[in-house]
Amino acid sequence: MDTVTKEISASYETSRKRKRENIHINRTVAAKEICDVITNQVKERFCFISHYSAVSLLEAPKFQEYEKKFPTQILDQTTDFYSMLEGSSEN
């Protein structure tokens, strides 16, 4: 009877260890998936950020400032993003 009790106890302990390992593995996998989702959301939300720099070129209050010093870096970023404007940047 002692042998059966020991085997059942050992089997129970092994089962508990496996469950703990599985929980750890499941949590690790879930954490990686959550990080992937967050990373993809950030990439998706900020992929059009260069649109905003193009908009700053069209803000009327900044025109006087642009007459003194034009933001060529923003213009370059805009023409990189909107390739159809490439030829008109020299005007």
PDB file of N, CA, C and O in Angstrom:
ATOM      1  N   MET A   1       0.812  -1.185   0.000  1.00  0.00           N
ATOM      2  CA  MET A   1       0.000   0.000   0.000  1.00  0.00           C
ATOM      3  C   MET A   1       0.860   1.254   0.000  1.00  0.00           C
ATOM      4  O   MET A   1       0.510   2.246  -0.639  1.00  0.00           O
ATOM      5  N   ASP A   2       1.981   1.220   0.710  1.00  0.00           N
ATOM      6  CA  ASP A   2       2.882   2.370   0.735  1.00  0.00           C
ATOM      7  C   ASP A   2       3.426   2.683  -0.650  1.00  0.00           C
ATOM      8  O   ASP A   2       3.585   3.849  -1.011  1.00  0.00           O
ATOM      9  N   THR A   3       3.707   1.658  -1.412  1.00  0.00           N
ATOM     10  CA  THR A   3       4.254   1.845  -2.750  1.00  0.00           C
ATOM     11  C   THR A   3       3.248   2.570  -3.639  1.00  0.00           C
ATOM     12  O   THR A   3       3.604   3.485  -4.381  1.00  0.00           O
ATOM     13  N   VAL A   4       1.999   2.153  -3.554  1.00  0.00           N
ATOM     14  CA  VAL A   4       0.950   2.784  -4.356  1.00  0.00           C
ATOM     15  C   VAL A   4       0.787   4.243  -3.931  1.00  0.00           C
ATOM     16  O   VAL A   4       0.646   5.119  -4.784  1.00  0.00           O
ATOM     17  N   THR A   5       0.805   4.508  -2.647  1.00  0.00           N
ATOM     18  CA  THR A   5       0.666   5.867  -2.142  1.00  0.00           C
ATOM     19  C   THR A   5       1.823   6.731  -2.610  1.00  0.00           C
ATOM     20  O   THR A   5       1.619   7.881  -2.998  1.00  0.00           O
ATOM     21  N   LYS A   6       3.037   6.192  -2.580  1.00  0.00           N
ATOM     22  CA  LYS A   6       4.220   6.936  -3.032  1.00  0.00           C
ATOM     23  C   LYS A   6       4.137   7.226  -4.525  1.00  0.00           C
ATOM     24  O   LYS A   6       4.471   8.322  -4.975  1.00  0.00           O
ATOM     25  N   GLU A   7       3.685   6.223  -5.295  1.00  0.00           N
ATOM     26  CA  GLU A   7       3.564   6.419  -6.743  1.00  0.00           C
ATOM     27  C   GLU A   7       2.523   7.493  -7.063  1.00  0.00           C
ATOM     28  O   GLU A   7       2.735   8.343  -7.928  1.00  0.00           O
ATOM     29  N   ILE A   8       1.406   7.441  -6.358  1.00  0.00           N
ATOM     30  CA  ILE A   8       0.356   8.440  -6.576  1.00  0.00           C
ATOM     31  C   ILE A   8       0.866   9.821  -6.178  1.00  0.00           C
ATOM     32  O   ILE A   8       0.629  10.804  -6.879  1.00  0.00           O
ATOM     33  N   SER A   9       1.562   9.885  -5.055  1.00  0.00           N
ATOM     34  CA  SER A   9       2.113  11.162  -4.595  1.00  0.00           C
ATOM     35  C   SER A   9       3.136  11.702  -5.588  1.00  0.00           C
ATOM     36  O   SER A   9       3.132  12.892  -5.903  1.00  0.00           O
ATOM     37  N   ALA A  10       4.012  10.825  -6.080  1.00  0.00           N
ATOM     38  CA  ALA A  10       5.025  11.240  -7.058  1.00  0.00           C
ATOM     39  C   ALA A  10       4.362  11.694  -8.349  1.00  0.00           C
ATOM     40  O   ALA A  10       4.766  12.689  -8.952  1.00  0.00           O
ATOM     41  N   SER A  11       3.342  10.956  -8.765  1.00  0.00           N
ATOM     42  CA  SER A  11       2.616  11.317  -9.986  1.00  0.00           C
ATOM     43  C   SER A  11       1.931  12.674  -9.815  1.00  0.00           C
ATOM     44  O   SER A  11       1.915  13.494 -10.732  1.00  0.00           O
ATOM     45  N   TYR A  12       1.371  12.895  -8.635  1.00  0.00           N
ATOM     46  CA  TYR A  12       0.707  14.163  -8.343  1.00  0.00           C
ATOM     47  C   TYR A  12       1.708  15.316  -8.369  1.00  0.00           C
ATOM     48  O   TYR A  12       1.419  16.374  -8.928  1.00  0.00           O
ATOM     49  N   GLU A  13       2.883  15.118  -7.768  1.00  0.00           N
ATOM     50  CA  GLU A  13       3.927  16.153  -7.764  1.00  0.00           C
ATOM     51  C   GLU A  13       4.402  16.446  -9.182  1.00  0.00           C
ATOM     52  O   GLU A  13       4.586  17.606  -9.551  1.00  0.00           O
ATOM     53  N   THR A  14       4.600  15.396  -9.980  1.00  0.00           N
ATOM     54  CA  THR A  14       5.021  15.573 -11.373  1.00  0.00           C
ATOM     55  C   THR A  14       3.963  16.360 -12.139  1.00  0.00           C
ATOM     56  O   THR A  14       4.284  17.252 -12.925  1.00  0.00           O
ATOM     57  N   SER A  15       2.711  16.023 -11.903  1.00  0.00           N
ATOM     58  CA  SER A  15       1.617  16.719 -12.573  1.00  0.00           C
ATOM     59  C   SER A  15       1.594  18.199 -12.181  1.00  0.00           C
ATOM     60  O   SER A  15       1.384  19.062 -13.034  1.00  0.00           O
ATOM     61  N   ARG A  16       1.809  18.494 -10.901  1.00  0.00           N
ATOM     62  CA  ARG A  16       1.835  19.887 -10.440  1.00  0.00           C
ATOM     63  C   ARG A  16       2.995  20.645 -11.070  1.00  0.00           C
ATOM     64  O   ARG A  16       2.840  21.799 -11.469  1.00  0.00           O
ATOM     65  N   LYS A  17       4.171  19.994 -11.162  1.00  0.00           N
ATOM     66  CA  LYS A  17       5.341  20.641 -11.777  1.00  0.00           C
ATOM     67  C   LYS A  17       5.059  20.946 -13.241  1.00  0.00           C
ATOM     68  O   LYS A  17       5.387  22.025 -13.735  1.00  0.00           O
ATOM     69  N   ARG A  18       4.447  19.986 -13.931  1.00  0.00           N
ATOM     70  CA  ARG A  18       4.127  20.204 -15.348  1.00  0.00           C
ATOM     71  C   ARG A  18       3.154  21.367 -15.509  1.00  0.00           C
ATOM     72  O   ARG A  18       3.300  22.195 -16.408  1.00  0.00           O
ATOM     73  N   LYS A  19       2.164  21.415 -14.628  1.00  0.00           N
ATOM     74  CA  LYS A  19       1.195  22.513 -14.708  1.00  0.00           C
ATOM     75  C   LYS A  19       1.888  23.849 -14.493  1.00  0.00           C
ATOM     76  O   LYS A  19       1.614  24.817 -15.203  1.00  0.00           O
ATOM     77  N   ARG A  20       2.800  23.903 -13.501  1.00  0.00           N
ATOM     78  CA  ARG A  20       3.533  25.146 -13.258  1.00  0.00           C
ATOM     79  C   ARG A  20       4.387  25.513 -14.461  1.00  0.00           C
ATOM     80  O   ARG A  20       4.455  26.679 -14.853  1.00  0.00           O
ATOM     81  N   GLU A  21       5.041  24.506 -15.050  1.00  0.00           N
ATOM     82  CA  GLU A  21       5.862  24.769 -16.238  1.00  0.00           C
ATOM     83  C   GLU A  21       4.981  25.241 -17.390  1.00  0.00           C
ATOM     84  O   GLU A  21       5.332  26.182 -18.101  1.00  0.00           O
ATOM     85  N   ASN A  22       3.841  24.589 -17.571  1.00  0.00           N
ATOM     86  CA  ASN A  22       2.930  24.985 -18.651  1.00  0.00           C
ATOM     87  C   ASN A  22       2.395  26.393 -18.434  1.00  0.00           C
ATOM     88  O   ASN A  22       2.267  27.168 -19.382  1.00  0.00           O
ATOM     89  N   ILE A  23       2.083  26.718 -17.188  1.00  0.00           N
ATOM     90  CA  ILE A  23       1.610  28.074 -16.898  1.00  0.00           C
ATOM     91  C   ILE A  23       2.700  29.082 -17.233  1.00  0.00           C
ATOM     92  O   ILE A  23       2.427  30.132 -17.814  1.00  0.00           O
ATOM     93  N   HIS A  24       3.939  28.758 -16.864  1.00  0.00           N
ATOM     94  CA  HIS A  24       5.059  29.659 -17.164  1.00  0.00           C
ATOM     95  C   HIS A  24       5.232  29.808 -18.674  1.00  0.00           C
ATOM     96  O   HIS A  24       5.412  30.915 -19.181  1.00  0.00           O
ATOM     97  N   ILE A  25       5.177  28.682 -19.383  1.00  0.00           N
ATOM     98  CA  ILE A  25       5.323  28.724 -20.846  1.00  0.00           C
ATOM     99  C   ILE A  25       4.172  29.517 -21.457  1.00  0.00           C
ATOM    100  O   ILE A  25       4.389  30.353 -22.334  1.00  0.00           O
ATOM    101  N   ASN A  26       2.952  29.259 -20.998  1.00  0.00           N
ATOM    102  CA  ASN A  26       1.786  29.980 -21.531  1.00  0.00           C
ATOM    103  C   ASN A  26       1.892  31.476 -21.265  1.00  0.00           C
ATOM    104  O   ASN A  26       1.551  32.289 -22.124  1.00  0.00           O
ATOM    105  N   ARG A  27       2.359  31.835 -20.087  1.00  0.00           N
ATOM    106  CA  ARG A  27       2.510  33.257 -19.773  1.00  0.00           C
ATOM    107  C   ARG A  27       3.601  33.891 -20.623  1.00  0.00           C
ATOM    108  O   ARG A  27       3.460  35.028 -21.072  1.00  0.00           O
ATOM    109  N   THR A  28       4.683  33.162 -20.844  1.00  0.00           N
ATOM    110  CA  THR A  28       5.766  33.677 -21.681  1.00  0.00           C
ATOM    111  C   THR A  28       5.278  33.889 -23.111  1.00  0.00           C
ATOM    112  O   THR A  28       5.548  34.923 -23.721  1.00  0.00           O
ATOM    113  N   VAL A  29       4.564  32.909 -23.632  1.00  0.00           N
ATOM    114  CA  VAL A  29       4.023  33.023 -24.991  1.00  0.00           C
ATOM    115  C   VAL A  29       3.036  34.184 -25.062  1.00  0.00           C
ATOM    116  O   VAL A  29       3.058  34.966 -26.012  1.00  0.00           O
ATOM    117  N   ALA A  30       2.176  34.294 -24.061  1.00  0.00           N
ATOM    118  CA  ALA A  30       1.201  35.385 -24.041  1.00  0.00           C
ATOM    119  C   ALA A  30       1.900  36.739 -23.963  1.00  0.00           C
ATOM    120  O   ALA A  30       1.494  37.688 -24.634  1.00  0.00           O
ATOM    121  N   ALA A  31       2.941  36.831 -23.151  1.00  0.00           N
ATOM    122  CA  ALA A  31       3.679  38.096 -23.033  1.00  0.00           C
ATOM    123  C   ALA A  31       4.319  38.475 -24.364  1.00  0.00           C
ATOM    124  O   ALA A  31       4.298  39.642 -24.756  1.00  0.00           O
ATOM    125  N   LYS A  32       4.889  37.487 -25.060  1.00  0.00           N
ATOM    126  CA  LYS A  32       5.491  37.763 -26.373  1.00  0.00           C
ATOM    127  C   LYS A  32       4.432  38.216 -27.367  1.00  0.00           C
ATOM    128  O   LYS A  32       4.663  39.141 -28.147  1.00  0.00           O
ATOM    129  N   GLU A  33       3.276  37.570 -27.341  1.00  0.00           N
ATOM    130  CA  GLU A  33       2.199  37.956 -28.251  1.00  0.00           C
ATOM    131  C   GLU A  33       1.709  39.370 -27.947  1.00  0.00           C
ATOM    132  O   GLU A  33       1.433  40.145 -28.863  1.00  0.00           O
ATOM    133  N   ILE A  34       1.602  39.704 -26.667  1.00  0.00           N
ATOM    134  CA  ILE A  34       1.175  41.049 -26.280  1.00  0.00           C
ATOM    135  C   ILE A  34       2.181  42.082 -26.768  1.00  0.00           C
ATOM    136  O   ILE A  34       1.801  43.129 -27.293  1.00  0.00           O
ATOM    137  N   CYS A  35       3.469  41.783 -26.594  1.00  0.00           N
ATOM    138  CA  CYS A  35       4.508  42.710 -27.070  1.00  0.00           C
ATOM    139  C   CYS A  35       4.445  42.868 -28.585  1.00  0.00           C
ATOM    140  O   CYS A  35       4.617  43.972 -29.102  1.00  0.00           O
ATOM    141  N   ASP A  36       4.198  41.768 -29.299  1.00  0.00           N
ATOM    142  CA  ASP A  36       4.070  41.844 -30.753  1.00  0.00           C
ATOM    143  C   ASP A  36       2.884  42.718 -31.157  1.00  0.00           C
ATOM    144  O   ASP A  36       2.991  43.531 -32.076  1.00  0.00           O
ATOM    145  N   VAL A  37       1.761  42.550 -30.474  1.00  0.00           N
ATOM    146  CA  VAL A  37       0.569  43.352 -30.782  1.00  0.00           C
ATOM    147  C   VAL A  37       0.852  44.829 -30.536  1.00  0.00           C
ATOM    148  O   VAL A  37       0.503  45.678 -31.356  1.00  0.00           O
ATOM    149  N   ILE A  38       1.482  45.134 -29.407  1.00  0.00           N
ATOM    150  CA  ILE A  38       1.801  46.532 -29.089  1.00  0.00           C
ATOM    151  C   ILE A  38       2.757  47.107 -30.124  1.00  0.00           C
ATOM    152  O   ILE A  38       2.567  48.229 -30.593  1.00  0.00           O
ATOM    153  N   THR A  39       3.788  46.340 -30.483  1.00  0.00           N
ATOM    154  CA  THR A  39       4.755  46.796 -31.482  1.00  0.00           C
ATOM    155  C   THR A  39       4.071  47.073 -32.815  1.00  0.00           C
ATOM    156  O   THR A  39       4.328  48.098 -33.447  1.00  0.00           O
ATOM    157  N   ASN A  40       3.205  46.167 -33.239  1.00  0.00           N
ATOM    158  CA  ASN A  40       2.499  46.361 -34.509  1.00  0.00           C
ATOM    159  C   ASN A  40       1.560  47.563 -34.456  1.00  0.00           C
ATOM    160  O   ASN A  40       1.444  48.298 -35.436  1.00  0.00           O
ATOM    161  N   GLN A  41       0.895  47.769 -33.330  1.00  0.00           N
ATOM    162  CA  GLN A  41       0.014  48.928 -33.184  1.00  0.00           C
ATOM    163  C   GLN A  41       0.802  50.234 -33.261  1.00  0.00           C
ATOM    164  O   GLN A  41       0.372  51.189 -33.908  1.00  0.00           O
ATOM    165  N   VAL A  42       1.945  50.269 -32.603  1.00  0.00           N
ATOM    166  CA  VAL A  42       2.785  51.475 -32.637  1.00  0.00           C
ATOM    167  C   VAL A  42       3.254  51.744 -34.058  1.00  0.00           C
ATOM    168  O   VAL A  42       3.198  52.881 -34.527  1.00  0.00           O
ATOM    169  N   LYS A  43       3.718  50.701 -34.749  1.00  0.00           N
ATOM    170  CA  LYS A  43       4.165  50.878 -36.134  1.00  0.00           C
ATOM    171  C   LYS A  43       3.026  51.387 -37.010  1.00  0.00           C
ATOM    172  O   LYS A  43       3.215  52.288 -37.827  1.00  0.00           O
ATOM    173  N   GLU A  44       1.841  50.800 -36.833  1.00  0.00           N
ATOM    174  CA  GLU A  44       0.693  51.189 -37.650  1.00  0.00           C
ATOM    175  C   GLU A  44       0.263  52.624 -37.368  1.00  0.00           C
ATOM    176  O   GLU A  44      -0.061  53.368 -38.294  1.00  0.00           O
ATOM    177  N   ARG A  45       0.259  53.013 -36.108  1.00  0.00           N
ATOM    178  CA  ARG A  45      -0.206  54.356 -35.754  1.00  0.00           C
ATOM    179  C   ARG A  45       0.773  55.441 -36.159  1.00  0.00           C
ATOM    180  O   ARG A  45       0.362  56.565 -36.450  1.00  0.00           O
ATOM    181  N   PHE A  46       2.054  55.128 -36.184  1.00  0.00           N
ATOM    182  CA  PHE A  46       3.047  56.156 -36.472  1.00  0.00           C
ATOM    183  C   PHE A  46       3.638  56.057 -37.878  1.00  0.00           C
ATOM    184  O   PHE A  46       4.585  56.776 -38.198  1.00  0.00           O
ATOM    185  N   CYS A  47       3.097  55.183 -38.715  1.00  0.00           N
ATOM    186  CA  CYS A  47       3.663  55.041 -40.058  1.00  0.00           C
ATOM    187  C   CYS A  47       3.403  56.283 -40.913  1.00  0.00           C
ATOM    188  O   CYS A  47       4.113  56.507 -41.893  1.00  0.00           O
ATOM    189  N   PHE A  48       2.411  57.084 -40.567  1.00  0.00           N
ATOM    190  CA  PHE A  48       2.096  58.271 -41.355  1.00  0.00           C
ATOM    191  C   PHE A  48       2.572  59.556 -40.695  1.00  0.00           C
ATOM    192  O   PHE A  48       2.069  60.634 -41.012  1.00  0.00           O
ATOM    193  N   ILE A  49       3.521  59.460 -39.796  1.00  0.00           N
ATOM    194  CA  ILE A  49       3.992  60.636 -39.058  1.00  0.00           C
ATOM    195  C   ILE A  49       4.619  61.668 -39.997  1.00  0.00           C
ATOM    196  O   ILE A  49       4.592  62.864 -39.706  1.00  0.00           O
ATOM    197  N   SER A  50       5.172  61.224 -41.098  1.00  0.00           N
ATOM    198  CA  SER A  50       5.787  62.185 -42.016  1.00  0.00           C
ATOM    199  C   SER A  50       4.741  63.070 -42.695  1.00  0.00           C
ATOM    200  O   SER A  50       5.080  64.127 -43.227  1.00  0.00           O
ATOM    201  N   HIS A  51       3.484  62.653 -42.682  1.00  0.00           N
ATOM    202  CA  HIS A  51       2.418  63.521 -43.188  1.00  0.00           C
ATOM    203  C   HIS A  51       2.362  64.813 -42.381  1.00  0.00           C
ATOM    204  O   HIS A  51       2.115  65.888 -42.927  1.00  0.00           O
ATOM    205  N   TYR A  52       2.592  64.697 -41.086  1.00  0.00           N
ATOM    206  CA  TYR A  52       2.495  65.867 -40.215  1.00  0.00           C
ATOM    207  C   TYR A  52       3.581  66.891 -40.514  1.00  0.00           C
ATOM    208  O   TYR A  52       3.332  68.093 -40.426  1.00  0.00           O
ATOM    209  N   SER A  53       4.757  66.444 -40.858  1.00  0.00           N
ATOM    210  CA  SER A  53       5.801  67.410 -41.201  1.00  0.00           C
ATOM    211  C   SER A  53       5.436  68.135 -42.494  1.00  0.00           C
ATOM    212  O   SER A  53       5.747  69.317 -42.646  1.00  0.00           O
ATOM    213  N   ALA A  54       4.783  67.448 -43.421  1.00  0.00           N
ATOM    214  CA  ALA A  54       4.351  68.094 -44.659  1.00  0.00           C
ATOM    215  C   ALA A  54       3.292  69.150 -44.373  1.00  0.00           C
ATOM    216  O   ALA A  54       3.269  70.199 -45.016  1.00  0.00           O
ATOM    217  N   VAL A  55       2.430  68.880 -43.425  1.00  0.00           N
ATOM    218  CA  VAL A  55       1.381  69.833 -43.066  1.00  0.00           C
ATOM    219  C   VAL A  55       1.988  71.113 -42.496  1.00  0.00           C
ATOM    220  O   VAL A  55       1.455  72.201 -42.713  1.00  0.00           O
ATOM    221  N   SER A  56       3.089  70.992 -41.777  1.00  0.00           N
ATOM    222  CA  SER A  56       3.706  72.186 -41.182  1.00  0.00           C
ATOM    223  C   SER A  56       4.203  73.158 -42.252  1.00  0.00           C
ATOM    224  O   SER A  56       4.343  74.350 -41.979  1.00  0.00           O
ATOM    225  N   LEU A  57       4.471  72.671 -43.456  1.00  0.00           N
ATOM    226  CA  LEU A  57       4.884  73.560 -44.546  1.00  0.00           C
ATOM    227  C   LEU A  57       3.728  74.446 -45.020  1.00  0.00           C
ATOM    228  O   LEU A  57       3.949  75.480 -45.650  1.00  0.00           O
ATOM    229  N   LEU A  58       2.513  74.039 -44.715  1.00  0.00           N
ATOM    230  CA  LEU A  58       1.336  74.758 -45.205  1.00  0.00           C
ATOM    231  C   LEU A  58       0.677  75.638 -44.150  1.00  0.00           C
ATOM    232  O   LEU A  58      -0.399  76.184 -44.395  1.00  0.00           O
ATOM    233  N   GLU A  59       1.289  75.788 -42.999  1.00  0.00           N
ATOM    234  CA  GLU A  59       0.719  76.613 -41.935  1.00  0.00           C
ATOM    235  C   GLU A  59       1.006  78.089 -42.212  1.00  0.00           C
ATOM    236  O   GLU A  59       2.155  78.528 -42.184  1.00  0.00           O
ATOM    237  N   ALA A  60      -0.055  78.838 -42.479  1.00  0.00           N
ATOM    238  CA  ALA A  60       0.075  80.251 -42.853  1.00  0.00           C
ATOM    239  C   ALA A  60       0.845  81.092 -41.833  1.00  0.00           C
ATOM    240  O   ALA A  60       1.638  81.937 -42.247  1.00  0.00           O
ATOM    241  N   PRO A  61       0.658  80.909 -40.534  1.00  0.00           N
ATOM    242  CA  PRO A  61       1.410  81.740 -39.577  1.00  0.00           C
ATOM    243  C   PRO A  61       2.934  81.577 -39.680  1.00  0.00           C
ATOM    244  O   PRO A  61       3.679  82.447 -39.227  1.00  0.00           O
ATOM    245  N   LYS A  62       3.386  80.499 -40.256  1.00  0.00           N
ATOM    246  CA  LYS A  62       4.832  80.271 -40.350  1.00  0.00           C
ATOM    247  C   LYS A  62       5.436  80.812 -41.649  1.00  0.00           C
ATOM    248  O   LYS A  62       6.652  80.758 -41.828  1.00  0.00           O
ATOM    249  N   PHE A  63       4.610  81.328 -42.547  1.00  0.00           N
ATOM    250  CA  PHE A  63       5.123  81.783 -43.838  1.00  0.00           C
ATOM    251  C   PHE A  63       6.173  82.884 -43.698  1.00  0.00           C
ATOM    252  O   PHE A  63       7.174  82.873 -44.413  1.00  0.00           O
ATOM    253  N   GLN A  64       5.958  83.826 -42.794  1.00  0.00           N
ATOM    254  CA  GLN A  64       6.954  84.894 -42.608  1.00  0.00           C
ATOM    255  C   GLN A  64       8.274  84.314 -42.101  1.00  0.00           C
ATOM    256  O   GLN A  64       9.350  84.745 -42.516  1.00  0.00           O
ATOM    257  N   GLU A  65       8.185  83.355 -41.222  1.00  0.00           N
ATOM    258  CA  GLU A  65       9.393  82.691 -40.717  1.00  0.00           C
ATOM    259  C   GLU A  65      10.097  81.939 -41.852  1.00  0.00           C
ATOM    260  O   GLU A  65      11.325  81.918 -41.929  1.00  0.00           O
ATOM    261  N   TYR A  66       9.301  81.325 -42.727  1.00  0.00           N
ATOM    262  CA  TYR A  66       9.869  80.570 -43.844  1.00  0.00           C
ATOM    263  C   TYR A  66      10.548  81.480 -44.866  1.00  0.00           C
ATOM    264  O   TYR A  66      11.472  81.051 -45.558  1.00  0.00           O
ATOM    265  N   GLU A  67      10.095  82.742 -44.968  1.00  0.00           N
ATOM    266  CA  GLU A  67      10.757  83.681 -45.876  1.00  0.00           C
ATOM    267  C   GLU A  67      12.189  83.940 -45.428  1.00  0.00           C
ATOM    268  O   GLU A  67      13.081  84.123 -46.256  1.00  0.00           O
ATOM    269  N   LYS A  68      12.404  83.955 -44.123  1.00  0.00           N
ATOM    270  CA  LYS A  68      13.752  84.183 -43.584  1.00  0.00           C
ATOM    271  C   LYS A  68      14.605  82.918 -43.660  1.00  0.00           C
ATOM    272  O   LYS A  68      15.752  82.947 -44.106  1.00  0.00           O
ATOM    273  N   LYS A  69      14.028  81.830 -43.222  1.00  0.00           N
ATOM    274  CA  LYS A  69      14.765  80.561 -43.227  1.00  0.00           C
ATOM    275  C   LYS A  69      13.771  79.443 -43.522  1.00  0.00           C
ATOM    276  O   LYS A  69      12.936  79.091 -42.689  1.00  0.00           O
ATOM    277  N   PHE A  70      13.884  78.901 -44.720  1.00  0.00           N
ATOM    278  CA  PHE A  70      12.959  77.852 -45.140  1.00  0.00           C
ATOM    279  C   PHE A  70      13.421  76.498 -44.592  1.00  0.00           C
ATOM    280  O   PHE A  70      14.615  76.199 -44.632  1.00  0.00           O
ATOM    281  N   PRO A  71      12.504  75.681 -44.083  1.00  0.00           N
ATOM    282  CA  PRO A  71      12.870  74.377 -43.514  1.00  0.00           C
ATOM    283  C   PRO A  71      13.110  73.327 -44.607  1.00  0.00           C
ATOM    284  O   PRO A  71      12.238  72.510 -44.901  1.00  0.00           O
ATOM    285  N   THR A  72      14.280  73.367 -45.187  1.00  0.00           N
ATOM    286  CA  THR A  72      14.586  72.447 -46.293  1.00  0.00           C
ATOM    287  C   THR A  72      14.567  70.990 -45.849  1.00  0.00           C
ATOM    288  O   THR A  72      14.272  70.103 -46.651  1.00  0.00           O
ATOM    289  N   GLN A  73      14.877  70.736 -44.585  1.00  0.00           N
ATOM    290  CA  GLN A  73      14.855  69.353 -44.102  1.00  0.00           C
ATOM    291  C   GLN A  73      13.434  68.784 -44.163  1.00  0.00           C
ATOM    292  O   GLN A  73      13.230  67.636 -44.559  1.00  0.00           O
ATOM    293  N   ILE A  74      12.459  69.601 -43.767  1.00  0.00           N
ATOM    294  CA  ILE A  74      11.066  69.156 -43.828  1.00  0.00           C
ATOM    295  C   ILE A  74      10.641  68.975 -45.279  1.00  0.00           C
ATOM    296  O   ILE A  74       9.924  68.029 -45.603  1.00  0.00           O
ATOM    297  N   LEU A  75      11.075  69.873 -46.145  1.00  0.00           N
ATOM    298  CA  LEU A  75      10.757  69.743 -47.564  1.00  0.00           C
ATOM    299  C   LEU A  75      11.364  68.464 -48.135  1.00  0.00           C
ATOM    300  O   LEU A  75      10.715  67.761 -48.910  1.00  0.00           O
ATOM    301  N   ASP A  76      12.598  68.160 -47.758  1.00  0.00           N
ATOM    302  CA  ASP A  76      13.240  66.926 -48.225  1.00  0.00           C
ATOM    303  C   ASP A  76      12.483  65.689 -47.744  1.00  0.00           C
ATOM    304  O   ASP A  76      12.286  64.738 -48.501  1.00  0.00           O
ATOM    305  N   GLN A  77      12.060  65.710 -46.481  1.00  0.00           N
ATOM    306  CA  GLN A  77      11.281  64.582 -45.955  1.00  0.00           C
ATOM    307  C   GLN A  77       9.967  64.440 -46.711  1.00  0.00           C
ATOM    308  O   GLN A  77       9.526  63.330 -47.008  1.00  0.00           O
ATOM    309  N   THR A  78       9.354  65.565 -47.017  1.00  0.00           N
ATOM    310  CA  THR A  78       8.081  65.549 -47.730  1.00  0.00           C
ATOM    311  C   THR A  78       8.251  64.992 -49.135  1.00  0.00           C
ATOM    312  O   THR A  78       7.451  64.168 -49.578  1.00  0.00           O
ATOM    313  N   THR A  79       9.287  65.436 -49.836  1.00  0.00           N
ATOM    314  CA  THR A  79       9.501  64.927 -51.197  1.00  0.00           C
ATOM    315  C   THR A  79       9.923  63.462 -51.184  1.00  0.00           C
ATOM    316  O   THR A  79       9.651  62.733 -52.137  1.00  0.00           O
ATOM    317  N   ASP A  80      10.586  63.024 -50.108  1.00  0.00           N
ATOM    318  CA  ASP A  80      10.893  61.592 -49.996  1.00  0.00           C
ATOM    319  C   ASP A  80       9.609  60.790 -49.836  1.00  0.00           C
ATOM    320  O   ASP A  80       9.466  59.708 -50.406  1.00  0.00           O
ATOM    321  N   PHE A  81       8.686  61.326 -49.060  1.00  0.00           N
ATOM    322  CA  PHE A  81       7.432  60.618 -48.812  1.00  0.00           C
ATOM    323  C   PHE A  81       6.499  60.695 -50.012  1.00  0.00           C
ATOM    324  O   PHE A  81       5.886  59.699 -50.396  1.00  0.00           O
ATOM    325  N   TYR A  82       6.395  61.876 -50.599  1.00  0.00           N
ATOM    326  CA  TYR A  82       5.545  62.072 -51.776  1.00  0.00           C
ATOM    327  C   TYR A  82       6.453  62.200 -52.994  1.00  0.00           C
ATOM    328  O   TYR A  82       6.846  63.304 -53.371  1.00  0.00           O
ATOM    329  N   SER A  83       6.777  61.091 -53.591  1.00  0.00           N
ATOM    330  CA  SER A  83       7.750  61.082 -54.692  1.00  0.00           C
ATOM    331  C   SER A  83       7.287  61.906 -55.894  1.00  0.00           C
ATOM    332  O   SER A  83       8.122  62.352 -56.680  1.00  0.00           O
ATOM    333  N   MET A  84       5.972  62.119 -56.058  1.00  0.00           N
ATOM    334  CA  MET A  84       5.490  62.894 -57.202  1.00  0.00           C
ATOM    335  C   MET A  84       5.846  64.370 -57.089  1.00  0.00           C
ATOM    336  O   MET A  84       5.717  65.103 -58.069  1.00  0.00           O
ATOM    337  N   LEU A  85       6.294  64.826 -55.916  1.00  0.00           N
ATOM    338  CA  LEU A  85       6.707  66.217 -55.722  1.00  0.00           C
ATOM    339  C   LEU A  85       8.193  66.417 -55.984  1.00  0.00           C
ATOM    340  O   LEU A  85       8.686  67.542 -55.903  1.00  0.00           O
ATOM    341  N   GLU A  86       8.889  65.381 -56.287  1.00  0.00           N
ATOM    342  CA  GLU A  86      10.354  65.417 -56.426  1.00  0.00           C
ATOM    343  C   GLU A  86      10.824  66.526 -57.361  1.00  0.00           C
ATOM    344  O   GLU A  86      11.739  67.270 -57.006  1.00  0.00           O
ATOM    345  N   GLY A  87      10.237  66.656 -58.524  1.00  0.00           N
ATOM    346  CA  GLY A  87      10.695  67.650 -59.492  1.00  0.00           C
ATOM    347  C   GLY A  87      10.328  69.070 -59.130  1.00  0.00           C
ATOM    348  O   GLY A  87      10.996  70.009 -59.564  1.00  0.00           O
ATOM    349  N   SER A  88       9.278  69.251 -58.339  1.00  0.00           N
ATOM    350  CA  SER A  88       8.821  70.605 -58.032  1.00  0.00           C
ATOM    351  C   SER A  88       9.542  71.222 -56.842  1.00  0.00           C
ATOM    352  O   SER A  88       9.264  72.375 -56.512  1.00  0.00           O
ATOM    353  N   SER A  89      10.447  70.517 -56.186  1.00  0.00           N
ATOM    354  CA  SER A  89      11.117  71.056 -55.000  1.00  0.00           C
ATOM    355  C   SER A  89      12.150  72.120 -55.353  1.00  0.00           C
ATOM    356  O   SER A  89      12.612  72.841 -54.469  1.00  0.00           O
ATOM    357  N   GLU A  90      12.520  72.232 -56.620  1.00  0.00           N
ATOM    358  CA  GLU A  90      13.526  73.216 -57.020  1.00  0.00           C
ATOM    359  C   GLU A  90      12.923  74.595 -57.240  1.00  0.00           C
ATOM    360  O   GLU A  90      13.658  75.580 -57.318  1.00  0.00           O
ATOM    361  N   ASN A  91      11.598  74.689 -57.342  1.00  0.00           N
ATOM    362  CA  ASN A  91      10.940  75.974 -57.626  1.00  0.00           C
ATOM    363  C   ASN A  91      10.950  76.865 -56.460  1.00  0.00           C
ATOM    364  O   ASN A  91      10.438  77.982 -56.532  1.00  0.00           O
TER     365      ASN A  91
END
